[in-house]
Amino acid sequence: MRVCDYESPHGRMLLAADDAGLTGAWFYGQRYFASGLEGAEKNAETETPALVAARRWLDAYFAGERPDVTDVPLAPRGTAFQRRVWDALLAISYGETRTYGELAAELGSSPRAVGTAVGRNPISVIVPCHRVLGADGSLTGYAGGLARKQALLELEQTTSQNSIPRRR
């Protein structure tokens, strides 16, 4: 396991990768910080292609660009259901949002189960869990904090063609 810090405009992040790809991207202090790294040997001095790609992706994203998520090899660790939810998050386009209920309907699950899996997303920002809203469109449930969720949505709002995040 290799790790490095990344300085985002919204706080320092920890990035983690193994030979398969990026396994984590967490804001320091967020819920479930570095989940899955317990007991792993950490080496901050060795670069991996996934860490380089993740930093490049985040630089472009925070510069208001729309980087392609396929440019980062992703290898999040989770249950089969969690990975299905995280894949569904990847299908939410830049500047768009979904509700937990909409995702649940797409996945044939309950909003609560989807919410739990979204909250356990280990790859913040790149796997866009910030694009998921409450049933009434409210900002709810972001492990990195609601202020960060709002800032990420506002970044996408100001750089997208529409003036507000679009809902499908």
DSSP file with accessible surface (Angstrom, degrees, kcal/mol):
  #  RESIDUE AA STRUCTURE BP1 BP2  ACC     N-H-->O    O-->H-N    N-H-->O    O-->H-N    TCO  KAPPA ALPHA  PHI   PSI    X-CA   Y-CA   Z-CA
    1    1 A M              0   0   37      0, 0.0    42,-0.8     0, 0.0     2,-0.4   0.000 360.0 360.0 360.0 133.4    0.0    0.0    0.0
    2    2 A R  E     -Ab  17  43A  74     15,-3.1    15,-2.6    40,-0.2     2,-0.3  -0.938 360.0-174.8-119.1 143.0    1.3    3.4   -0.9
    3    3 A V  E     +A   16   0A  13     40,-0.9     2,-0.3    -2,-0.4    13,-0.2  -0.936   8.1 171.5-134.3 155.9   -0.1    6.7    0.4
    4    4 A C  E     -A   15   0A  19     11,-2.1    11,-3.2    -2,-0.3     2,-0.3  -0.975  30.5-113.0-155.1 159.7    0.5   10.4   -0.1
    5    5 A D  E     -A   14   0A  69     -2,-0.3     2,-0.4     9,-0.2     9,-0.2  -0.666  23.1-161.9 -91.3 152.1   -1.1   13.6    0.9
    6    6 A Y  E     -A   13   0A  17      7,-2.6     7,-3.2    -2,-0.3     2,-0.9  -0.997  13.4-140.6-134.4 129.4   -2.9   15.9   -1.5
    7    7 A E  E     -A   12   0A 131     -2,-0.4     5,-0.2     5,-0.2    -2,-0.0  -0.806  27.5-178.5 -92.9 104.5   -3.6   19.6   -0.7
    8    8 A S  E >   -A   11   0A  13      3,-1.3     3,-1.6    -2,-0.9    51,-0.0  -0.596  42.9-109.2 -95.1 164.2   -7.0   20.4   -2.1
    9    9 A P  T 3  S+     0   0   90      0, 0.0     3,-0.1     0, 0.0    -1,-0.1   0.672 121.3  49.3 -63.8 -12.8   -8.7   23.8   -1.9
   10   10 A H  T 3  S-     0   0   58      1,-0.4     2,-0.1   138,-0.0   138,-0.0   0.127 127.9 -61.5-115.3  19.1  -11.1   22.2    0.6
   11   11 A G  E <   -A    8   0A  25     -3,-1.6    -3,-1.3    16,-0.1    -1,-0.4  -0.360  69.5 -51.6 121.1 161.4   -8.5   20.6    2.9
   12   12 A R  E     -A    7   0A  98     -5,-0.2    16,-2.5    -2,-0.1     2,-0.3  -0.387  51.4-160.9 -69.7 142.9   -5.8   18.1    2.9
   13   13 A M  E     -AC   6  27A   0     -7,-3.2    -7,-2.6    14,-0.3     2,-0.5  -0.903  13.9-136.7-123.2 152.7   -6.6   14.6    1.6
   14   14 A L  E     -AC   5  26A  13     12,-2.8    12,-2.4    -2,-0.3     2,-0.4  -0.951  20.0-163.4-107.0 125.7   -4.9   11.3    2.0
   15   15 A L  E     -AC   4  25A   0    -11,-3.2   -11,-2.1    -2,-0.5     2,-0.4  -0.906   6.6-172.7-108.3 140.5   -4.6    9.2   -1.2
   16   16 A A  E     +AC   3  24A   0      8,-2.5     7,-2.5    -2,-0.4     8,-1.8  -0.987   6.6 171.2-134.3 142.5   -3.9    5.5   -1.1
   17   17 A A  E     -AC   2  22A   0    -15,-2.6   -15,-3.1    -2,-0.4     5,-0.2  -0.992  12.6-167.7-147.7 152.3   -3.2    3.0   -3.8
   18   18 A D  E >   - C   0  21A  35      3,-2.3     3,-0.6    -2,-0.3    32,-0.2  -0.569  55.3 -75.2-121.2-167.8   -2.1   -0.6   -4.3
   19   19 A D  T 3  S+     0   0  169      1,-0.2     3,-0.1    -2,-0.2    31,-0.0   0.773 130.0  54.1 -64.6 -23.4   -0.9   -2.4   -7.4
   20   20 A A  T 3  S-     0   0   74      1,-0.3     2,-0.3    55,-0.1    -1,-0.2   0.778 119.2 -88.4 -82.0 -28.0   -4.5   -2.6   -8.7
   21   21 A G  E <  S-C   18   0A   2     -3,-0.6    -3,-2.3    54,-0.1     2,-0.3  -0.971  71.9 -10.7 152.2-164.9   -5.2    1.1   -8.4
   22   22 A L  E     +Cd  17  74A   0     51,-3.6    53,-3.6    -2,-0.3    -5,-0.3  -0.515  47.8 175.2 -71.3 123.4   -6.5    3.9   -6.2
   23   23 A T  E     +     0   0A   7     -7,-2.5    54,-0.5    -2,-0.3     2,-0.3   0.611  61.0  11.3-103.8 -18.8   -8.0    2.4   -3.1
   24   24 A G  E     +C   16   0A   0     -8,-1.8    -8,-2.5    52,-0.1    -1,-0.3  -0.988  39.1 178.9-162.2 150.5   -8.8    5.6   -1.2
   25   25 A A  E     +Ce  15 123A   0     97,-3.0    99,-2.7    -2,-0.3     2,-0.4  -0.805  28.2 168.4-151.2 104.1   -9.1    9.4   -1.2
   26   26 A W  E     -C   14   0A   3    -12,-2.4   -12,-2.8    -2,-0.3     2,-0.3  -0.946  35.7-125.1-123.6 143.9  -10.2   10.9    2.1
   27   27 A F  E >   -C   13   0A   0     -2,-0.4     3,-2.2   -14,-0.2   -14,-0.3  -0.676  46.7-100.6 -77.0 136.7  -10.3   14.4    3.5
   28   28 A Y  T 3  S+     0   0   70    -16,-2.5     3,-0.1    -2,-0.3    -1,-0.1  -0.372 109.0  20.8 -57.9 133.2   -8.5   14.4    6.8
   29   29 A G  T 3  S+     0   0   76      1,-0.3    -1,-0.3    -3,-0.0     3,-0.1   0.323  92.5 131.7  90.2  -7.0  -11.0   14.3    9.6
   30   30 A Q    X   -     0   0   15     -3,-2.2     3,-1.3     1,-0.1    -1,-0.3  -0.339  68.9 -85.2 -75.2 161.9  -13.9   12.8    7.6
   31   31 A R  T 3  S+     0   0  125    112,-1.7    -1,-0.1     1,-0.3     3,-0.1  -0.359 115.7  17.6 -59.8 144.9  -15.9    9.8    8.8
   32   32 A Y  T >  S-     0   0   94      1,-0.2     3,-2.1    -3,-0.1    -1,-0.3   0.743  88.0-173.4  62.3  26.8  -14.3    6.5    7.9
   33   33 A F  T <   -     0   0   67     -3,-1.3    -1,-0.2     1,-0.3     3,-0.1  -0.278  68.6  -6.3 -54.6 128.4  -10.9    8.2    7.3
   34   34 A A  T >  S+     0   0   11      1,-0.2     3,-2.2   -20,-0.1     4,-0.3   0.718  88.4 178.8  56.9  26.9   -8.4    5.8    5.9
   35   35 A S  T <   +     0   0   47     -3,-2.1    -1,-0.2     1,-0.3    -4,-0.0  -0.343  66.5  26.3 -59.6 131.6  -10.8    2.9    6.4
   36   36 A G  T 3  S+     0   0   39     -3,-0.1    -1,-0.3    -2,-0.0    -2,-0.1   0.297  98.4  90.5  96.1  -9.8   -9.2   -0.3    5.2
   37   37 A L    X   +     0   0    3     -3,-2.2     3,-2.2     2,-0.1    -2,-0.1   0.545  52.8 123.9 -92.5  -6.9   -5.7    0.9    5.8
   38   38 A E  T 3  S+     0   0  138     -4,-0.3     3,-0.1     1,-0.3    -4,-0.0  -0.294  85.6   4.2 -57.0 127.9   -5.6   -0.5    9.3
   39   39 A G  T 3  S+     0   0   90      1,-0.3    -1,-0.3     3,-0.0     2,-0.2   0.375 100.2 128.1  79.7  -6.8   -2.6   -2.9    9.6
   40   40 A A    <   -     0   0   34     -3,-2.2     2,-0.5     1,-0.1    -1,-0.3  -0.570  67.6-112.2 -81.7 146.0   -1.4   -2.2    6.1
   41   41 A E        -     0   0  156     -2,-0.2     2,-0.4    -3,-0.1    -1,-0.1  -0.663  35.5-152.8 -76.8 123.9    2.2   -1.2    5.6
   42   42 A K        -     0   0  115     -2,-0.5     2,-0.4   -40,-0.1   -40,-0.2  -0.832  17.6-179.9-104.0 137.3    2.2    2.4    4.5
   43   43 A N  B >   +b    2   0A  47    -42,-0.8   -40,-0.9    -2,-0.4     3,-0.6  -0.891   6.9 179.5-136.9 103.7    5.0    3.8    2.4
   44   44 A A  T 3  S+     0   0   69     -2,-0.4   -39,-0.1     1,-0.2    -1,-0.1   0.515  75.4  66.0 -82.3  -5.1    4.6    7.4    1.5
   45   45 A E  T 3  S+     0   0  180    -41,-0.1     2,-0.6     2,-0.1    -1,-0.2   0.589  82.8  80.6 -95.9 -10.8    7.8    7.6   -0.5
   46   46 A T    <   -     0   0   56     -3,-0.6     2,-0.2   -43,-0.2    -3,-0.1  -0.864  69.0-144.8-104.0 123.9    7.0    5.3   -3.4
   47   47 A E        -     0   0  104     -2,-0.6    -2,-0.1   -45,-0.1     3,-0.0  -0.486  12.5-166.4 -78.6 152.6    4.9    6.6   -6.3
   48   48 A T     >  -     0   0   17     -2,-0.2     4,-2.2     1,-0.1     5,-0.2  -0.958  33.8-115.8-130.8 155.5    2.4    4.5   -8.1
   49   49 A P  H  > S+     0   0  111      0, 0.0     4,-2.7     0, 0.0     5,-0.2   0.882 116.9  55.8 -56.7 -34.9    0.7    5.3  -11.4
   50   50 A A  H  > S+     0   0    4    -32,-0.2     4,-2.5     2,-0.2     5,-0.2   0.898 107.1  47.5 -66.7 -40.0   -2.6    5.4   -9.6
   51   51 A L  H  > S+     0   0    2      2,-0.2     4,-2.4    -3,-0.2     5,-0.2   0.919 113.4  48.1 -67.1 -42.1   -1.4    8.1   -7.2
   52   52 A V  H  X S+     0   0   46     -4,-2.2     4,-2.3     1,-0.2    -2,-0.2   0.943 114.1  47.0 -61.5 -46.4    0.1   10.2  -10.0
   53   53 A A  H  X S+     0   0   12     -4,-2.7     4,-2.7    -5,-0.2    -2,-0.2   0.897 111.3  51.5 -63.6 -40.3   -3.2    9.8  -12.0
   54   54 A A  H  X S+     0   0    0     -4,-2.5     4,-2.9     2,-0.2     5,-0.2   0.926 110.6  47.4 -64.9 -44.2   -5.3   10.7   -8.9
   55   55 A R  H  X S+     0   0   59     -4,-2.4     4,-2.6     2,-0.2    -2,-0.2   0.922 113.5  48.6 -63.5 -41.4   -3.3   13.9   -8.2
   56   56 A R  H  X S+     0   0  164     -4,-2.3     4,-2.2    -5,-0.2    -2,-0.2   0.923 112.6  48.8 -62.5 -43.8   -3.5   14.9  -11.8
   57   57 A W  H  X S+     0   0   16     -4,-2.7     4,-2.8     1,-0.2    -2,-0.2   0.933 112.5  47.1 -61.7 -48.4   -7.3   14.2  -11.9
   58   58 A L  H  X S+     0   0    0     -4,-2.9     4,-2.9     2,-0.2     5,-0.2   0.894 109.5  54.1 -63.8 -39.7   -7.9   16.2   -8.7
   59   59 A D  H  X S+     0   0   93     -4,-2.6     4,-1.1    -5,-0.2    -1,-0.2   0.936 112.8  43.8 -57.1 -47.6   -5.7   19.1  -10.0
   60   60 A A  H  <>S+     0   0   17     -4,-2.2     5,-2.4     2,-0.2     3,-0.4   0.930 113.6  50.8 -65.0 -44.6   -7.9   19.3  -13.1
   61   61 A Y  H ><5S+     0   0    0     -4,-2.8     3,-2.0     1,-0.2    -2,-0.2   0.944 111.3  46.3 -58.9 -50.9  -11.1   18.9  -11.2
   62   62 A F  H 3<5S+     0   0   27     -4,-2.9    -1,-0.2     1,-0.3    -2,-0.2   0.706 105.0  62.5 -71.1 -14.3  -10.4   21.7   -8.7
   63   63 A A  T 3<5S-     0   0   70     -4,-1.1    -1,-0.3    -3,-0.4    -2,-0.2   0.407 125.0-103.1 -84.9   1.6   -9.3   23.9  -11.6
   64   64 A G  T < 5S+     0   0   19     -3,-2.0    -3,-0.2     1,-0.3    -2,-0.1   0.577  80.9 129.6  88.6  11.2  -12.8   23.6  -12.9
   65   65 A E      < -     0   0  115     -5,-2.4    -1,-0.3    -6,-0.2    94,-0.1  -0.364  62.0-122.5 -87.5 174.9  -12.1   21.1  -15.6
   66   66 A R        -     0   0  122     -2,-0.1    -5,-0.1    -3,-0.1     3,-0.0  -0.666  32.7-167.9-118.9  75.7  -14.1   17.9  -16.2
   67   67 A P        -     0   0   28      0, 0.0     2,-0.5     0, 0.0   -10,-0.0  -0.265  26.5-110.3 -66.5 151.7  -11.4   15.2  -16.0
   68   68 A D    >   -     0   0   84      1,-0.1     3,-2.2     2,-0.0     4,-0.2  -0.706  15.1-145.0 -85.3 124.9  -12.4   11.7  -17.1
   69   69 A V  G >  S+     0   0   35     -2,-0.5     3,-1.9     1,-0.3    -1,-0.1   0.775  96.3  71.0 -62.3 -23.2  -12.7    9.2  -14.2
   70   70 A T  G 3  S+     0   0  107      1,-0.3    -1,-0.3     3,-0.1     4,-0.0   0.630  82.4  73.5 -70.9  -8.1  -11.3    6.5  -16.5
   71   71 A D  G <  S+     0   0  106     -3,-2.2    -1,-0.3     1,-0.1    -2,-0.2   0.581  91.5  64.4 -76.1 -12.2   -8.0    8.2  -16.3
   72   72 A V  S <  S-     0   0    4     -3,-1.9     2,-0.6    -4,-0.2    -1,-0.1  -0.963  85.7-132.1-114.2 120.3   -7.6    7.0  -12.8
   73   73 A P        -     0   0   59      0, 0.0   -51,-3.6     0, 0.0     2,-0.4  -0.594  30.5-155.6 -69.7 117.1   -7.3    3.2  -12.1
   74   74 A L  B     +d   22   0A  50     -2,-0.6   -51,-0.2   -53,-0.3   -57,-0.1  -0.820  27.7 166.1-101.4 137.4   -9.8    2.7   -9.3
   75   75 A A        +     0   0   20    -53,-3.6   -54,-0.1    -2,-0.4   -55,-0.1  -0.377  13.6 174.4-143.3  56.8   -9.7   -0.2   -6.9
   76   76 A P        -     0   0   31      0, 0.0     2,-0.5     0, 0.0   -52,-0.1  -0.396  26.2-132.9 -67.8 145.4  -12.0    0.5   -4.0
   77   77 A R        +     0   0  129    -54,-0.5     2,-0.3    -2,-0.1    -2,-0.0  -0.880  51.1 107.9-102.0 127.2  -12.4   -2.2   -1.4
   78   78 A G        -     0   0   24     -2,-0.5    43,-0.0    43,-0.0    39,-0.0  -0.975  66.4 -60.7-175.2-179.5  -15.9   -3.1   -0.4
   79   79 A T     >  -     0   0   80     -2,-0.3     4,-2.6     1,-0.1     5,-0.2  -0.235  54.9-102.6 -71.7 168.5  -18.8   -5.5   -0.5
   80   80 A A  H  > S+     0   0   66      1,-0.2     4,-1.9     2,-0.2     5,-0.1   0.910 124.5  49.4 -59.6 -41.2  -20.4   -6.5   -3.8
   81   81 A F  H  > S+     0   0   58      2,-0.2     4,-2.3     1,-0.2    -1,-0.2   0.935 109.5  50.8 -65.4 -45.1  -23.3   -4.2   -3.0
   82   82 A Q  H  > S+     0   0   38      1,-0.2     4,-3.0     2,-0.2     5,-0.2   0.935 109.5  51.0 -57.7 -44.2  -21.1   -1.3   -2.0
   83   83 A R  H  X S+     0   0  112     -4,-2.6     4,-2.4     1,-0.2    -1,-0.2   0.882 108.0  52.9 -63.8 -35.0  -19.2   -1.6   -5.3
   84   84 A R  H  X S+     0   0  119     -4,-1.9     4,-2.0    -5,-0.2    -1,-0.2   0.921 111.6  46.1 -63.4 -43.3  -22.5   -1.6   -7.3
   85   85 A V  H  X S+     0   0    0     -4,-2.3     4,-2.1     2,-0.2    -2,-0.2   0.936 112.1  50.2 -64.8 -45.4  -23.5    1.6   -5.5
   86   86 A W  H  X S+     0   0    4     -4,-3.0     4,-1.7     1,-0.2    -2,-0.2   0.883 109.0  52.2 -63.7 -35.6  -20.1    3.2   -6.1
   87   87 A D  H  X S+     0   0  104     -4,-2.4     4,-0.8    -5,-0.2    -1,-0.2   0.898 107.6  52.6 -63.9 -38.8  -20.4    2.2   -9.8
   88   88 A A  H >< S+     0   0   12     -4,-2.0     3,-0.6     1,-0.2     4,-0.3   0.876 105.4  54.9 -65.1 -35.1  -23.8    3.9   -9.9
   89   89 A L  H >< S+     0   0    0     -4,-2.1     3,-1.7     1,-0.2    -1,-0.2   0.902 102.3  57.0 -62.6 -39.9  -22.1    7.1   -8.4
   90   90 A L  H 3< S+     0   0   52     -4,-1.7    -1,-0.2     1,-0.3    -2,-0.2   0.748  99.2  60.9 -63.5 -22.3  -19.6    7.1  -11.3
   91   91 A A  T << S+     0   0   70     -4,-0.8     2,-0.7    -3,-0.6    -1,-0.3   0.563  79.4  98.8 -82.5  -7.8  -22.6    7.2  -13.7
   92   92 A I  S <  S-     0   0    2     -3,-1.7     3,-0.1    -4,-0.3    39,-0.1  -0.718  77.4-131.3 -82.4 115.5  -23.7   10.5  -12.3
   93   93 A S    >   -     0   0   63     -2,-0.7     3,-2.4     1,-0.2    -2,-0.1  -0.234  29.8 -81.5 -68.4 154.7  -22.4   13.1  -14.7
   94   94 A Y  T 3  S+     0   0   22      1,-0.3    -1,-0.2    71,-0.0     3,-0.1  -0.251 119.1  17.9 -50.6 130.2  -20.5   16.2  -13.7
   95   95 A G  T 3  S+     0   0    0      1,-0.3    71,-2.9    -3,-0.1    -1,-0.3   0.412 106.4 104.2  83.4  -3.2  -22.9   18.9  -12.6
   96   96 A E  E <   -f  166   0B  35     -3,-2.4     2,-0.3    69,-0.3    -1,-0.3  -0.718  50.7-161.0-106.2 161.0  -25.8   16.5  -12.2
   97   97 A T  E     -f  167   0B   2     69,-2.8    71,-1.0    -2,-0.3     2,-0.3  -0.922   5.4-165.6-134.2 162.3  -27.3   15.1   -8.9
   98   98 A R  E     -g  132   0C   8     33,-2.1    35,-3.0    -2,-0.3     2,-0.2  -0.947  21.8-121.4-136.1 161.2  -29.4   12.2   -7.9
   99   99 A T  E  >  -g  133   0C   9     -2,-0.3     4,-2.3    33,-0.2     5,-0.2  -0.640  27.8-112.9 -96.8 163.2  -31.3   11.5   -4.7
  100  100 A Y  H  > S+     0   0   31     33,-1.7     4,-2.6    -2,-0.2     5,-0.2   0.898 120.1  53.7 -59.2 -38.9  -30.7    8.4   -2.5
  101  101 A G  H  > S+     0   0   31      2,-0.2     4,-2.5     1,-0.2    -1,-0.2   0.891 106.3  50.7 -64.2 -41.0  -34.2    7.3   -3.5
  102  102 A E  H  > S+     0   0   57      2,-0.2     4,-2.2     1,-0.2    -1,-0.2   0.927 112.5  46.5 -63.3 -43.5  -33.4    7.5   -7.2
  103  103 A L  H  X S+     0   0    0     -4,-2.3     4,-2.0     2,-0.2    -2,-0.2   0.917 111.2  52.6 -63.5 -42.2  -30.3    5.5   -6.8
  104  104 A A  H  X>S+     0   0    2     -4,-2.6     5,-2.6     1,-0.2     4,-1.0   0.921 108.9  49.3 -60.1 -43.1  -32.1    3.0   -4.7
  105  105 A A  H ><5S+     0   0   81     -4,-2.5     3,-0.5     1,-0.2    -1,-0.2   0.915 110.7  50.4 -63.2 -41.3  -34.8    2.6   -7.4
  106  106 A E  H 3<5S+     0   0   86     -4,-2.2    -1,-0.2     1,-0.2    -2,-0.2   0.846 118.0  39.5 -62.4 -34.7  -32.0    2.1  -10.1
  107  107 A L  H 3<5S-     0   0   25     -4,-2.0    -1,-0.2    -5,-0.2    -2,-0.2   0.452 109.0-119.3 -96.3  -4.7  -30.3   -0.5   -8.0
  108  108 A G  T <<5S+     0   0   72     -4,-1.0     2,-0.2    -3,-0.5    -3,-0.2   0.905  77.4 107.6  66.7  42.2  -33.5   -2.3   -6.7
  109  109 A S  S   <S-     0   0   42     -5,-2.6    -1,-0.2    -8,-0.1    -2,-0.1  -0.660  73.8 -82.5-134.7-171.9  -32.6   -1.5   -3.1
  110  110 A S     >  -     0   0   57     -2,-0.2     4,-2.4     1,-0.1     5,-0.2  -0.721  31.6-122.6 -99.0 150.6  -33.7    0.8   -0.3
  111  111 A P  H  > S+     0   0   69      0, 0.0     4,-3.0     0, 0.0     5,-0.2   0.879 113.0  55.2 -57.1 -35.9  -32.6    4.4    0.1
  112  112 A R  H  > S+     0   0  209      2,-0.2     4,-2.3     1,-0.2     5,-0.2   0.929 108.5  46.3 -64.8 -44.6  -31.2    3.6    3.6
  113  113 A A  H  > S+     0   0   33      2,-0.2     4,-2.1     1,-0.2    -1,-0.2   0.921 114.6  48.0 -64.1 -41.3  -29.0    0.7    2.2
  114  114 A V  H  X S+     0   0    0     -4,-2.4     4,-3.1     1,-0.2     5,-0.2   0.930 110.2  52.5 -64.3 -43.5  -27.8    3.0   -0.6
  115  115 A G  H  X S+     0   0   24     -4,-3.0     4,-2.5     1,-0.2    -2,-0.2   0.896 108.1  50.7 -59.4 -40.6  -27.1    5.8    1.8
  116  116 A T  H  X S+     0   0   88     -4,-2.3     4,-1.0     2,-0.2    -1,-0.2   0.930 113.0  45.4 -63.6 -43.6  -25.0    3.5    4.0
  117  117 A A  H  < S+     0   0    3     -4,-2.1     3,-0.5     2,-0.2    -2,-0.2   0.908 111.9  51.6 -67.8 -40.1  -23.0    2.4    1.0
  118  118 A V  H >< S+     0   0    4     -4,-3.1     3,-1.8     1,-0.2    -1,-0.2   0.932 107.5  53.6 -60.9 -43.4  -22.6    6.0   -0.3
  119  119 A G  H 3< S+     0   0   15     -4,-2.5    -1,-0.2     1,-0.3    -2,-0.2   0.763 106.7  52.6 -63.2 -24.5  -21.3    7.0    3.1
  120  120 A R  T 3< S+     0   0   98     -4,-1.0    -1,-0.3    -3,-0.5    -2,-0.2   0.339  74.3 135.2 -93.4   5.0  -18.7    4.3    3.0
  121  121 A N    <   -     0   0    5     -3,-1.8     3,-0.2    -4,-0.2    22,-0.1  -0.383  40.8-162.2 -54.7 119.1  -17.4    5.4   -0.4
  122  122 A P  S    S+     0   0   11      0, 0.0   -97,-3.0     0, 0.0     2,-0.6   0.541  74.3  66.2 -85.7  -4.1  -13.6    5.3    0.1
  123  123 A I  B  > S-e   25   0A   0    -99,-0.3     4,-2.2     4,-0.1     6,-0.2  -0.678  75.8-161.5-121.8  78.4  -12.7    7.5   -2.9
  124  124 A S  T  4  +     0   0    2    -99,-2.7     2,-2.7    -2,-0.6  -100,-0.0  -0.176  67.7   1.2 -58.3 150.4  -14.1   11.0   -2.2
  125  125 A V  T  4 S+     0   0    0      2,-0.4    -1,-0.2     1,-0.2     5,-0.1  -0.321 125.7  62.2  70.4 -56.1  -14.5   13.5   -5.0
  126  126 A I  T  4 S+     0   0    3     -2,-2.7    -1,-0.2     1,-0.3    -2,-0.2   0.933 107.9  43.9 -66.6 -45.4  -13.4   11.1   -7.8
  127  127 A V  S  < S-     0   0    2     -4,-2.2     2,-2.5     1,-0.0    -2,-0.4  -0.898 105.7-135.1 -94.4 103.4  -16.2    8.7   -7.0
  128  128 A P    >   +     0   0    4      0, 0.0     3,-1.8     0, 0.0    -4,-0.1  -0.265  51.2 149.0 -77.1  69.0  -18.8   11.5   -6.7
  129  129 A C  G >   +     0   0    9     -2,-2.5     3,-1.6     1,-0.3    -5,-0.1   0.748  67.2  74.3 -67.8 -17.7  -20.8   10.7   -3.6
  130  130 A H  G 3  S+     0   0    0      1,-0.3    -1,-0.3    -3,-0.2    23,-0.1   0.675  83.4  68.8 -68.2 -13.3  -21.2   14.5   -3.2
  131  131 A R  G <  S+     0   0   17     -3,-1.8   -33,-2.1   -34,-0.1     2,-0.5   0.369  79.2  95.8 -86.8   6.0  -23.7   14.4   -6.1
  132  132 A V  E <   -g   98   0C   0     -3,-1.6     8,-0.4   -35,-0.2   -33,-0.2  -0.868  55.9-174.6-103.9 129.9  -26.3   12.5   -4.0
  133  133 A L  E     -g   99   0C  15    -35,-3.0   -33,-1.7    -2,-0.5     6,-0.2  -0.720  28.6 -92.4-118.8 166.0  -29.0   14.5   -2.3
  134  134 A G    >   -     0   0    8      4,-2.9     3,-2.5    -2,-0.2    -1,-0.1  -0.202  51.7 -92.9 -68.4 168.5  -31.8   13.9    0.1
  135  135 A A  T 3  S+     0   0   93      1,-0.3    -1,-0.1     2,-0.1   -36,-0.1   0.816 128.6  47.4 -55.8 -32.9  -35.3   13.2   -1.2
  136  136 A D  T 3  S-     0   0  131      2,-0.0    -1,-0.3     1,-0.0    -2,-0.1   0.277 125.5 -99.5 -93.6  10.4  -36.2   16.9   -1.0
  137  137 A G  S <  S+     0   0   31     -3,-2.5    -2,-0.1     1,-0.3     2,-0.1   0.523  76.8 144.5  85.9   6.4  -33.0   18.0   -2.7
  138  138 A S        -     0   0   43      1,-0.1    -4,-2.9    -5,-0.1     2,-0.7  -0.376  59.5-104.8 -79.1 156.3  -31.3   18.9    0.5
  139  139 A L        +     0   0   52     -6,-0.2     2,-0.3    -2,-0.1    -6,-0.1  -0.710  58.0 156.5 -79.0 113.9  -27.6   18.4    1.2
  140  140 A T        +     0   0   48     -2,-0.7    -8,-0.1    -8,-0.4    -3,-0.0  -0.963  40.2  12.1-136.7 154.4  -27.4   15.4    3.5
  141  141 A G        +     0   0   39     -2,-0.3     2,-0.6     1,-0.2    -1,-0.1   0.798  58.8 156.9  58.9  52.2  -24.9   12.8    4.5
  142  142 A Y    >   -     0   0    6      1,-0.1     3,-2.3    -3,-0.1    -1,-0.2  -0.935  33.3-151.8-110.0 120.7  -21.5   13.7    3.3
  143  143 A A  T 3  S+     0   0   14     -2,-0.6  -112,-1.7     1,-0.3    -1,-0.1   0.790  97.9  55.2 -59.9 -27.6  -18.7   12.0    5.3
  144  144 A G  T 3  S-     0   0    6   -114,-0.2    -1,-0.3     1,-0.2     4,-0.2   0.456 126.0 -88.4 -85.0   0.2  -16.4   14.9    4.4
  145  145 A G    <>  -     0   0   32     -3,-2.3     4,-2.0     2,-0.1     3,-0.2   0.119  29.4 -97.8 102.9 142.7  -18.8   17.4    5.9
  146  146 A L  H  > S+     0   0   85      1,-0.2     4,-2.7     2,-0.2     5,-0.2   0.821 119.5  60.2 -64.7 -31.6  -21.8   19.3    4.4
  147  147 A A  H  > S+     0   0   81      1,-0.2     4,-2.3     2,-0.2    -1,-0.2   0.920 108.2  45.0 -63.5 -40.4  -19.7   22.5    3.8
  148  148 A R  H  > S+     0   0   56     -3,-0.2     4,-2.7    -4,-0.2     5,-0.2   0.908 111.2  53.1 -67.5 -41.4  -17.3   20.5    1.5
  149  149 A K  H  X S+     0   0    1     -4,-2.0     4,-2.4     1,-0.2     5,-0.2   0.944 111.1  46.5 -58.2 -47.1  -20.3   18.9   -0.2
  150  150 A Q  H  X S+     0   0   93     -4,-2.7     4,-2.7     1,-0.2    -1,-0.2   0.918 111.7  51.3 -62.2 -42.1  -21.8   22.3   -0.9
  151  151 A A  H  X S+     0   0   19     -4,-2.3     4,-2.3     2,-0.2    -1,-0.2   0.905 110.3  49.0 -63.7 -40.0  -18.4   23.6   -2.2
  152  152 A L  H  X S+     0   0    0     -4,-2.7     4,-2.1     2,-0.2    -1,-0.2   0.926 112.9  46.9 -65.9 -43.3  -18.0   20.7   -4.5
  153  153 A L  H  X S+     0   0   13     -4,-2.4     4,-2.5    -5,-0.2    -2,-0.2   0.900 111.7  51.5 -64.9 -38.7  -21.5   21.1   -6.0
  154  154 A E  H  X S+     0   0   88     -4,-2.7     4,-2.7     2,-0.2    -2,-0.2   0.895 107.0  53.7 -65.8 -38.6  -20.9   24.9   -6.3
  155  155 A L  H  X S+     0   0   33     -4,-2.3     4,-1.4     1,-0.2    -2,-0.2   0.951 112.9  43.2 -58.3 -47.3  -17.7   24.2   -8.2
  156  156 A E  H  X S+     0   0    1     -4,-2.1     4,-1.1     1,-0.2    -2,-0.2   0.874 112.4  54.4 -66.8 -35.7  -19.5   22.0  -10.6
  157  157 A Q  H  < S+     0   0   59     -4,-2.5     3,-0.5     1,-0.2    -1,-0.2   0.925 109.1  46.5 -63.9 -45.0  -22.4   24.5  -10.8
  158  158 A T  H  < S+     0   0  110     -4,-2.7    -1,-0.2     1,-0.2    -2,-0.2   0.754 118.3  42.0 -73.5 -21.6  -20.2   27.4  -11.8
  159  159 A T  H  < S+     0   0   48     -4,-1.4    -1,-0.2    -5,-0.2    -2,-0.2   0.480 100.1  84.7-104.3  -2.5  -18.3   25.4  -14.4
  160  160 A S  S  < S-     0   0   14     -4,-1.1   -65,-0.1    -3,-0.5    -3,-0.0  -0.527  87.6-113.1 -93.4 167.5  -21.3   23.6  -15.9
  161  161 A Q  S    S+     0   0  181     -2,-0.2     2,-0.2     2,-0.0    -1,-0.1   0.849  98.8  66.2 -69.0 -34.0  -23.5   25.0  -18.6
  162  162 A N  S    S-     0   0   71      2,-0.1    -2,-0.3     1,-0.1     4,-0.1  -0.551  83.7-129.1 -87.7 157.8  -26.5   25.2  -16.3
  163  163 A S  S    S+     0   0   95     -2,-0.2    -1,-0.1    -4,-0.1    -6,-0.1   0.643  92.3  37.2 -83.3 -12.6  -26.7   27.5  -13.4
  164  164 A I  S    S-     0   0  106     -8,-0.1    -2,-0.1   -69,-0.0   -10,-0.0  -0.955 101.9 -85.9-133.6 154.5  -27.7   24.8  -11.0
  165  165 A P        -     0   0   31      0, 0.0     2,-0.3     0, 0.0   -69,-0.3  -0.368  51.8-124.9 -57.2 134.3  -26.8   21.1  -10.7
  166  166 A R  E     -f   96   0B  64    -71,-2.9   -69,-2.8    -4,-0.1     2,-0.4  -0.633  14.6-147.9 -85.2 143.4  -29.0   19.1  -13.0
  167  167 A R  E      f   97   0B 115     -2,-0.3   -69,-0.2   -71,-0.3   -71,-0.0  -0.903 360.0 360.0-106.6 137.6  -31.1   16.2  -11.8
  168  168 A R              0   0  168    -71,-1.0   -76,-0.0    -2,-0.4    -1,-0.0  -0.347 360.0 360.0 -72.6 360.0  -31.8   13.5  -14.3
